Amino acid sequence: SARRIIALEEREKQRLGRDLHDLTGQIVLGITGELERTDFSDEDQMKQLHQRIREIGDGIRKISHRLTRIRGEQLSFPELIADLCDNYRNTLDMKITLQMSASIPVLSAETSAHLFRIVQELLTNAGRYARESLILISIEKKGDLLELFYSDEGPGFEKEKQMQQGIGLSIIFERVNFLGGQADLATGPDAGTFWEISVPI
């Protein structure tokens, strides 16, 4: 129901805030490693390090901004998703391949917002558990449906156990159901994660 979506969104924001905290911890470790490898007498290396830190800072601010607000009034849905993927690539050095058909129509603000949050949830999870793996996101229009496919080569998880414990999975299914669509998840320990989502447009 719409009421359940709102309640889950509030819990989701709190959880995403914790996720961002975890991700920044990983980033700090990465910067620490770069510092250890940097020759501080080498001006070029110092410039590269400073530039990297600035890029990471900008990326974190953008991801944090998107936890509470979507720039849907400024960007089309394809631009919004491309921008989101770029932020995760630049901030966490994630290997994300994004494929979107040119025939994606203008979506309603509601549909765009829910799909954006779904992709954001998938990438946040990947940043925590499958950061080193190859990630594929494909979005295309098929008839009256918009189809989203996601895959990663991460560790996967026990689906039933995570459904009982994890808010993230529940909110994805709730959002898809709210839009009148269908979501299928295939995963398992050491089996990667695969989503097939379709919503009417």
C-alpha positions, 0 to 999 in steps of 0.5 A: 500500500502507499502507506507502507511505501512511505513507512518503508521509505523512512526506514530506508533513508535511515539505512541508506545513511548507515550504508553511506557511512560504511561506504565512506569507511571503505573509501578512507581505507582506499585513500590510506592505501594511496597515501602509503604508495605516494611519493610526497616529493613527487609533485605530479603524484601529489597533484593526482592524489589531491584530485582523487580526494576532491573527486571522492568528496564530490561523489560522496556529496552527490550520493548523499544528496540523492538519499533525500532528493531526486533531481527529476525536475532537471534530468530525464530518466535515462540521464538520471540513471546515467548520472547515478551510475557515474557517481558510483563509478567515480566514487567507489571505482565500481565496474558498472556497464549501463545499457539503455535503449534510445526508445525509453519514453518520458516517464511520470515523476512517480514511476521515475522516482521509484525506478531511480530508488530501485537502481540506487538500492541495487548499486548501494548493495553492490557497493557494500558486497560486490564492489569488485565485481562486474555489474550490468544494468540494462533498461529497455522498452518492450511494448508497454513495459519498461524492463530493467535487468541487473546482474553482479558477480558478487557473493550472492546471499540466501534469498529467504533469509534476507527477505526476512531480515533486510528492508532493502529487498522488501522496498524493491518488491514494494515499489515494483508492486506499487507500480503494477509491475513484476520483480524476479530475483535469482541469487544464492551463496557464491552465485551472484545476484540477478534481478529482472524487473518490468513495470507498465509505462 
